[in-house]
Amino acid sequence: MASTVSSGSLLESLYSITLDGTDDYIDLGTGISLGTADFTISLWVKTADFHNKYFISEFVDSDNRWFFEANSDDPPELSFVQVIGGTAHTTYNDTSGNINLDSHQNVWTHIAISADRDGNVKGYVNGVAGSAITGQATNLTTTANTFIGRYSSTYSAIQVDEVSIWNAALDEASVQAIYNKGGQYDLTSGLSIGTESLVAYYRMGNGTFDDKINGVIHDQHASGFGSEMVTNGHFNTNTAGWTNNLSGDSTITQGSFGGRDGVARVVIDTNGQGDRFEHDITWEKDCLYYFSVDVYLLSGKFRIDGDDLDIVGAGPGSDANVLGTITYDAAVDDRWRTLTGYARGGRTGGVDEIWIRSSSVAAEFYIDNLSVKKLNGIPGLTSDANGSGFNFTSDVP
């Protein structure tokens, strides 16, 4: 389906992200499904060497996978490979001679692949079309996570910006228009086919609600958050909605502290290692959730986590299979702290829980304004979710 990019609106590009080629990648979860529709993948990339660079991929196993890459040929060619049930439905290699990726080393380069279900597949570099092939790109639906900068256990040393995925085959004029804007174009507006053809859009630190500290890249196609999932996280009058799973001298009461009225006081006694304060939450599989809580720690440790069968950790201090565990055991500093983190749902259906507790030691702390909200769209989570291993840079297209 042809489409035309109009003049649209401009956005200043301030950041891109650098992936180190060792263990860095961006995980988009299982929300991306090219299915049986037309599709286009578009992004800006910068690298010292284009050989064997994977831009975006899904990998279930060797018989079920797809990836968009620059291959190992000399010079490297733009390539798209799709294997479903062990059969290669479409393998695209640009052999036109129009594109020499060796000449684009160390400079920002716009890469795109466009395919329709009539079998027309075409690659683009900086708006220049490569080979057009006739194949059949069918059934790109998989159950695997989609990754940027990773294919299976192989990682790519690249800088990435302005990644967009469409369920339409953008024509040459549209791809050229995106390239001509140099990464400054707002892809959520200005398309004659409408924004419904934009499946996902990542601005790599420039986007609304992007969280560079926690390593979360919001989907600009549907940015924002869902409704509050905690029914009583403010504790203004009581602790309704929460279940006490306590023993010994552990207690939870409602009152005032630290200049605030309406907070919850939690005391975990020395023997209460399994004690916790619980709230029911229903997670959706592979959706990403944001949580925040104000904590005033008097002694011991504070921890927020949940049922390890139902959620997967993603956030500062998280372990595998927990809801972004946060442990604060610094010296008492007489102040409220706002702690934030993310988690990804591990299964669909059923009532799950978040837990407020200590971490195998006696503790006393106050909590207030606990919030959990689902991120809209198909957000991306960096492989180092606390952001310390990633370089968000002002080097942009």
N, C-alpha and C positions, 0 to 999 in steps of 0.2 A: 504494500500500500504506500503510494507516494505521499509525501508530506512536505510542507514548506515552512521553514523558519522565517517568521516575519521580523520586523525591527525589534520588537519585544522590549524588555527592560534590562538594564545593566546592573551588575552587582560587583563591588570591589572584591577581588580575590586577595586574601591576606595570608593564607596558610596553605601548605601542602604537607603531606606526611612522608617520612623516609622509612623504608623497610630495609633491614640490614642484610637480608639474604641468608641469615643463620637460623632464626626462629621467629621472625616477625611476620605477622599477617593480620588481615582483618576478616573476622568471621561474621557473615551475614545470616547465619542460621539457615533454616530450611524454607524460608518464605519465598525465595526466588524460584520460580518454575517457568521456564520458557514454553513448556507444554507443546501444543501443536499449532501455536500462533506464529505469525511473522515476528521477527525480533531484530533489534539493533543493540549492540554494546559499544559504548563510546567512553573514552577516557584520555586524559593527558598523562604522559609518562616521561621520566627523565632517567637515564642510566648511562654508566660508563661503557657498557657492552651489552648489546641487544641479544646476543646468543643465549638461547635457552631461558628466556624470561617469560614466566607465566603471569598473565595479567589478571585473569579471573577464571575460576574453574569450579566444577563439582566432581567429586570422586566417591562413588559407592564401593566399587571394586574394579578390577581390570576389565571386566565385561560391561560395566555400567559407569560411564564417565563422559564428561565433556570439558574442553578447555580452549581458551583463546590465548595465543602465545606468539612470540617471535622464536622461530625454530633454530636448529643448530647448523643450518646451511651457511655457506660463505658466498655472498653476504647473507645474513639471516633473513628469512622470509616471514611475512605475516601468515599465521596459520590458525585454523579452527578445526578441531577434531571432536567428533561425537561418536561414542560407541554405546549402543543399547543392546543388551542381551548378547554381547559378544560380536555384534555386527556393526561395522563402521558405516553409518548412514551418510555422513557428509565429512569429507576431509578437504579442507581448503588450504592450498598453498599458493601464495602470490608468485607466479613465475612470469609476470608481464614485463619485468625489467623497468617498470615505471617507478618502482620504489626500491631504494637502496638504504636499508636501515643502518648500515655502517656509517653513512654520512650524517646520521642524526644523533650520534653519540654525544653525551654531555650537554644536550640542549633539550628544552621542553618540546615534546613531539605529540601531536594528536593522532590517536589510533582509533579506528572504528571497524566493525564488521556488521554487515547488513544482510539478512536472509529472508526470503519469502518461501511459502510452501509450494510455489510453483517450481522450486528448485534453483532459483537465482540467488547466488551468494557472491558478495563483493567485499573486498577489503579496501581501507583507505588509510593513508598516512598524510597528515597535514592537508587534508582535502583532496589529495590526488588519488584517483582510483587505480587499484591494481587489477589483477585478473578478475574476470567475471566467469564463474563456473556454473555448470548445471549439475545439480545433485539433488538430494532429498534430505533436508534437515527435519526429521520427524521425531516426535515424541521425546522432547528434551526434559520431560518430567523425571526427577529422581527423588529419592528420599534423603539425599545427603545434604550437608551444609555447603553453601557457596562461599568461596574464599577469594579475597583479593591478595595477590602476591604469593600465593601458595598453590601447589598441585600435589596432592597426596603428601608425601614427606619431603618434597622439594620446595625450597623457598627462593624468592627472587629479590636481589638487591636493586631496588628501584625507588624512585620518588613518584608519588601518585597524587593526582588531583582531579576533581570534577568527573567522577565516574557516574555514568547514567546507563540504565537498562530500560529498553522499550519493548512493548509487544506490537511493534509495527516495523516494517522495513523502510527506514528513512531513505529517501532518494539522495542522489549526489548533491543536489543543490542544498538540501538540509544539512548534510554532513559538512559541506563547505562553509555554510553559514555558522555552524557551531565552531568550526576551526577559526574562522575569520574574527570571531569575537575574542579569541585568545584567553579563554577561561573566565571572561568577565560577564558572560551572558547568563541570565536567570532562566534556566531550562524549564521552570514550572509555568512559564507564560510564553506566548508568542508562537505557538504551534497551531497550524490551521486544523490539525486533526484533534486537537484538544488534549488536555493534560491526562485524560484517562488512558492514553497510550504510554505514559511514563510509568513504569513499574517501580523504579527505585532511583534515587539520586543522592549522591554523597559529595559534599563540598570539602571534606577533609580538614575540618577545623574552622571553616568559614561559615558553616551552616547555623541556622537557628537551632538553639539548644544543644549544639555540639559541646561535648564535655572533654576538653583536652587533658585535664588533670586525671580523670578517671578512664580515659581512653575509649570514649563512646562517640561514634559518628552517627548523627541523626539522619534519617531518611527525609530529605527535603520535599519529596513527593507527598509526604503525609506527616510532617513534623508535629511535635507536641505530645501531650500525655492524655491518657484516659482519666476516668473519674477516680476519686479517692477510694481505695479498697479497705482501709482501716476505719471501722465504724466509730471508734473512740480512742483516737491517738492524742487527744488534747487533755484528757483527764480533768476537765474543768470541775466536775462535781462528783465523779465516782470512777470506778474501774470497770464499768459495765462493758460487756463484749469480750472481756478477757477471762481466761480460765486459770485459776491458781493450781499449779502442780507443784506443791511445796511440801516440805517435811521439816521436822525438827523445829528450830527457832526461826526459820525463814518466814518473812512476811512481806506483804505488799499493801500499802495504804495510800490514800489520797490526801493531799494537803497542800501546804505552801512551803517554798524554800527558794533561797537565792534570788530574792526580789520578784518571784513569780507566785501567783495564786493558781491553784489547780494543776498540780503535778503529781506524778506517782513516785512514791518512795519504795525502793526495793532493797531488802536486806536478805542476803544469802548467808546462812550460818556455815561454820567450818565443815560440817558433815553433809552439807546440802549440794554435793557436786552435780547431781542430776536435777536439781530444782530449777523450775522455769515458770515463766509467765507467758501464756499462750493466747494466740488470736487466730481464728480460722481464716484461711485465704485459699481461693481456688486459682491455681496457676493454669495457664494455657501453654501447651508444649511449644518450646523454642521461642516463645515471646520473651522480650526483654523488659525487666521491671526496674524502676528507680525507687530507692527508698532513702529517707532521711530521718534523723532523730536528734533531738537536743539532749545532751547528757551532762550531768554534773556528778563527777566521780569523787567520792570521799575516801574510798579504800578498795583494794582488790582490783578486779577487772570487770569490764562491761563487755557483753557479747550479744550480738543479734544473729540468729541463724534459723534453721528450720529442719523439717523432716528430710533426711538425706536421700530418701527414695524418690522424692518428688521435685527437687530443685537442684540446679547446677550452679556452683559458685562462680561469681564474676564481680570482682570489686576489690577494693584495697584490703589486703590481709586475708583474702578468701582462700580456703582450702578446697580441694576437690569435693564436690557433692555437698556444699553448703551454700546458704544464701548470703554470699558476700560477708563473711564473718568480720566483725570489727572488734578488736581488742585494744583497749587503752589502759596501759598500766604505768603511765608516767607519774611523777611526783604530783601530789595534790597541788593544784594551782588556783583554787578558789574561783572558778569561772564555769559558765556554761560552754560546752562545745557542741557544734553542729556537725554530725558525722553523716556522710553520704556514701552510697554504694549501689551496685547493680546486681541483678540475678537473672538467670534464664530458666524458664519453666522446663521441667524434665519429663512431664507426662501430661496427657489431656484428660480432664475430668477428675472427679473426686474432690473431696474437701481436704486441704492441706493446712499447714500451720506455719506461723512464724513464732520464734521463741525469743524471749528476753531472759537472759541468765548471766551467770558469771562464767569463769573458765577454770573450773577445778580448784578454786580458792574461795575463801570467805570474801564477801564484798558488800559495799553499801553505796548506792547511787540513786539519783533522781533522774527521771526521764519526762520529756514533754514533746509535744508536736511530732509524734511518730506518724510518718506518711509512707504509703506504698502506692505507686501508680505505674500502669503499663505504658511503655513507649509506643506511640502510634507508628504505623508504617512498618518498614523492615530495617531496623537500625543495625549498624555494624559495631562489633565489639573487638577492640584490638587484642592481640594475644597476650599482651601485658596490660591487664586492665587497670592498673594504677597509674599508667602513663609514664612510669620512670624509664622504661626501655625504649620509648619512642621519641622521635625528634620531629615536632611540628615546627616547620620552618617558614620564614617569609619568602623563600625562594619559590616563586609561583609562575605559571604561564603568563 
